[in-house]
């Protein structure tokens, strides 16, 4: 499977600020996704990151709060904007395609704490 | 009704026994089914995928799918303490589509 890295691995942020999370894959992939996992909960899809076009957001998630970029087939960013303590979660990117045909693999995650 | 349902557990099994995990889903259009293992503080790791009715075996893991009953299960044979983790069931309609996750089943394997 592809090797996926995320930066930062964790961060502690102040209310009202923004954080950009990076996801880098070691090979070209077709699909990239961003998930959120709140404490003690399962995974919820935020959006599908589309290469060269606007991301596709799931119900309850909006571009102003979670802007996403995907400039090429190996890289994507998720920004968590105007953060509040409710945004404290683990944010995960996943990839599919390339070497990961028909299956999704997850990056190591970014643990975000908002004070 | 949740789209994907799992018993939250914990499922406690003695070392060497078989752990049996169940998952039901509501969308009959679902075509692909996955089991992920997630250790505390780590990201989900794909352990099994299954696309057709029946059983699929991989080492100590067996996935079972019954589309008519909208049911997928995971058996872990010869359970080891290292199998203690949360197991997430995920389903989707087609390749490249989003995964919908169940709430996960926590498994505890006791020596």
Interface residues (C-beta under 8 A of the other chain):
Chain A: X1 X30 X31 X33 X41 X42 X43 X44 X45 X48 X58 X90 X92 X94 X96 X97 X101 X102 X103 X104 X105 X106 X107 X108 X109
Chain B: X32 X34 X36 X42 X43 X44 X45 X46 X49 X88 X95 X96 X98 X99 X100 X101 X102 X103 X104
